[in-house]
Structure formats: C-alpha cells, structure tokens
Amino acid sequence: MLARLRFPVERSRGRRYPETAHPYRNAFQRDRDRVVHARAFRRLEAKTQVFAPGLSDHFRNRLTHTIEVAQIARTVANVLGLDEDLTEALALAHDIGHPPFAHAGEEELNRQMERFGDRFDHNLHALRIVESFEQRYARFPGLNLTFEVREGIVKHSRDFGPGEFPEFDAYLPGLRPVLEAQLIDLADEVAYNTADLDDAFSAGMLSAEQVAECVPQYRAIHEAVETQYPGATERERFNEGLRQLIDGLVSGLIEGVVENARQSGAAGAEEVRECPRRIAAFTEEAAVTSRALKRFLHARVYSAPALGQGRRRSMAMIADLFRFFLDRPDRLPQPYSARTLAEPPHRVICDYIAGMTDAFCQRTFEQTVGPAGA
C-alpha cells in the first residue's frame, strides 16, 4: 500500500562505528538481532508490566508485552509495505529502558532525580543502554545500532524541537521519525490496552459486561459474541471478543495510516520527515475506542486498591535504595562505584537502579536497607 514511504535500508545514515557489511543480513536485521541478544532485553522477562507475577503465572511481563508489540507492529508494516526488519528492531527495543516495577518505578526514579534538577526518562535510558551500557563487542561500546533505530528509540512516542532535549540533538530534532518508527507507539497502545484487559479479567477485576458499558465498539463485539457462542465458557467468549477488538484496532491503525499518507501527499521516506504532523494515526473510530479503553482501565484497573499497595511498596523501596547509595556510593558495585568519581552520584545511582529487575531490586534492598544490611 505505502511501499513508496518505506525507508530503504541502503539509505541508512549508518552506524557510529563503521562495520563491514554482513554477507546475508542487512543492517536492520543485524540491529534486531543485537537487541534480542542484549542483556537489557533479557532482563525484561523479570520486570513487571502491570500485574506482579505472584498472583498468576499467566500475566504479561515487560518481555512478553514487547513480543506482542513486535507482532502487531510487524503485521502493520507488512500490510503497508514498510520495512518489517526496521519495524521489528524498533518494537523490540522500545521498552528496554524501563526500570523495575513498571510505571511506579519510573515515577519514583524521576522524583528522586528532580531533587537534583535532573530527570529519569526511559527513552533516554534506552538510548544510553544501546550506546554505551551494553558491552558485548571488543571494537566499540554499546550495540552500535544504525542511526534510524537509535532515532526511533528516542522518537517513537514523541516529537521534539531543537534544544528541547539537548541529549537528543543528534537525532534530527524538529523532524518526524521514519514511518516505521511512528508505528511503534500505536502498536504499543493496542498491545497494552487489550493485554491489560485480558490480565485484569484473569485477575477477576472486571467482566466483559463492564467493558461493554464503557467502550462502545466493544459493546457491539460483545453482543455479537454472546449471540454467536451461547455454549462457550465465559473465558472463551471473552477471548473471542478480545480477539475481535485487537483486530478492529489494528485495522483502524492500518486504515488511518493509509488515509493520512494520502492526505499528506508524501511521495517518499524523506518527505515523511518533513510532514507537519505524524502520518501514523488511528481512524477516528479506532482512536475513540482506544481512548475509551484507557479511561476504563485507569478507573477500573490501574487505580484499583489491589494494585495500589504494591505500587506504594515498590516506590518506597526505590526511594530508600536511592537514598542509601547516595549516602554510601562506595557500596555500589563496580563499575558504578568508580563512575561516581567522575560523574554526579545521583546519575550513576539512577542508572544502576533503572537496570535492575524487580527481584534483584528486592534482593538489593534486603541486603542494604533491610534487616540484612542493618
């Protein structure tokens, strides 16, 4: 459909450190593979998405969520005729900068950093991971990803102007990212809205009827499923409705991108960058559904008392750990301890905590702040 807007791999701005071409993998395929083999990617398995794993073995974690985003994004890219390898690499990398304990961990780290006039941003942390923190290669620091993947990491969820974020000034501020990168945030939205419904249903926090009351597009799906599958179990009917909801949102994304591309008049990948607004967007119907899902999930799930206690506990744990290492930077492991001699300690401590899994954060807390470290 939109092959004219596909970003050509041969026109990549390349890598920071030049490398010899691989005999049978192009640059974006190599980027995808490097992300998959990164330690930061593997750690996503032990980082909470929304629901802590103690209640069920079936809840999404940050890694399984990432795989679902990659599946949706690659499907959309395939239908539209965009570069699937670039899209997949970006989808797989989009969450590697997230700290432990989901958004609660990010909020608390940012709160601690604000005390020093600084901030924590998971996109910036992801960029730092792929540019320097991962140490897998003898010839260069980081993963040495292509410019387009690094740009997509910092731009997939927002645009910014020159000087707005000095750390990102090398990544074409003021211009839109390539269309493949623009797909990621919306594929992410489809994935987490529907997955959180699924996990919350499994946790007994909501019913299909409650979703239908608040989300008009789902109401029509629910009524059809109830009519078509009267002998199915409640779980089976919910799964069928969820499957149709995902299909409707993905279809709405594809149709929205096609229509916006037509209206933009963009004839090539570079013209995508010059557009005054992003081409990737839902149709109006799908956008209304997505917003309704977000409102429902915030009211029924994210703010529920069942999640609030764990959220407060994890935020307090990160705050105490941060203060502990701020008072005792020598207790940081290497190379973090050595870094505090040349960098602001609060920055180093933030980097250390942000890289932790939930379980490692808990263990570190018990060995320092907790009884074992008393």
Sequence and secondary structure as in RCSB ss.txt:
>XXXX:A:sequence
MLARLRFPVERSRGRRYPETAHPYRNAFQRDRDRVVHARAFRRLEAKTQVFAPGLSDHFRNRLTHTIEVAQIART
VANVLGLDEDLTEALALAHDIGHPPFAHAGEEELNRQMERFGDRFDHNLHALRIVESFEQRYARFPGLNLTFEVR
EGIVKHSRDFGPGEFPEFDAYLPGLRPVLEAQLIDLADEVAYNTADLDDAFSAGMLSAEQVAECVPQYRAIHEAV
ETQYPGATERERFNEGLRQLIDGLVSGLIEGVVENARQSGAAGAEEVRECPRRIAAFTEEAAVTSRALKRFLHAR
VYSAPALGQGRRRSMAMIADLFRFFLDRPDRLPQPYSARTLAEPPHRVICDYIAGMTDAFCQRTFEQTVGPAGA
>XXXX:A:secstr
  GGGS  GGG   BSS     SS  HHHHHHHHHHTSHHHHHGGGSBSSS GGG SSS BHHHHHHHHHHHHHH
HHHHHT  HHHHHHHHHHTTTT  SSHHHHHHHHHHHHHTTT    HHHHHHHIIIII    SSSSS   BHHHH
HHHHHTT    TTTSGGGTTS TTS   HHHHHHHHHHHHHHHHHHHHHHHHTTS  HHHHHHH HHHHHHHHHH
HHH TTS HHHHHHHHHHHHHHHHHHHHHHHHHHHHHHHT  SHHHHHHSSS S    HHHHHHHHHHHHHHIII
IIT HHHHHHHHHHHHHHHHHHHHHHH GGGS TTHHHHTTTS HHHHHHHHHHT  HHHHHHHHHHHTSGGG 
